[in-house]
Amino acid sequence: MRLPATEFPFDGHGPFQASLALDDVGLNMSADHTGCEGPLCAIRLAVFVPEDTAAAGAGCRPLVIFSPGFLVGYDRYRSYGRRLATWGFNALLWEPTHELLPFRVNSHQTLSKFVEAILAWSAEENVTASSPLYNKLNLSAGVSLGLYTKLLN
């Protein structure tokens, strides 16, 4: 059974063109923030952004972070990131560069620490003029793991 069409038919592409602003970027997250050690702190990420949002009068757009699933790499989420960017969202996909068993996979608390560190990195990129994410990210609110909402003020 197909649901009736809504104002935002997310089953198709949106009004923006999506571009890959960053691809396969390696980062070493701070052990102070995440509790990880050595190579377990290394992640890679990709960021899809909507193109020409300034011309559309949009300004900064919300950032959506796709965290890795259990043994599912971020390449599986690229189509989601691209689709969200066509609807005006910035979509960041990330994964660890090493399998973090048992460090990360069995702990949502540890996963949330990585997301917090990624948000801090994103905030820095948003104010760095040489970054492809410069002044593109609205980081005012977020939803974590689909249930927990908090304002990031």
C-alpha positions, 0 to 999 in steps of 0.5 A, a space after each residue: 500500500 502506498 502512502 498518499 503524496 505529501 508536500 515533501 515527496 522524499 521518495 524522489 530527488 529534491 530541488 537541489 543538486 547534490 555534490 560531494 564536498 569531502 570524500 574519504 577524509 581521514 581524521 584522528 579523533 581525540 582520545 580525550 573526547 572519545 576514550 579511544 586509543 591509538 589507531 582506534 581513534 581514526 575515522 574516515 568520512 564523506 560529506 554531501 552538500 546541496 549545491 547553490 543554496 545561497 542562490 536559493 536564499 537558504 543560507 546554512 543548512 542542517 547537518 545529518 550525521 549517519 553513524 555506522 551500523 553494526 558491521 555496515 560501512 559508510 559506502 552503503 549510506 552514500 545514496 541516502 547522503 546524496 538524496 538528503 543533499 538534494 533536499 537541502 540537508 548536509 549529510 556526513 557519513 563516517 566510519 572507523 578505519 579499524 574495526 573497533 570490536 569490542 570498543 565501539 560496536 557494543 557501546 552506544 555511549 562510545 558511539 555518541 562520544 564519536 558523534 560529539 567529536 565529529 560535531 566539534 570538528 564540523 563546527 570548526 570546519 564551518 568557521 574555517 574559510 578554506 574549508 568546503 563546509 565553510 558557513 554551510 552547516 546549521 548545527 543548532 539542533 540534533 537527533 541522536 540514535 533516532 530517539 534522543 534530542 538535544 539542543 547544541 547551544 
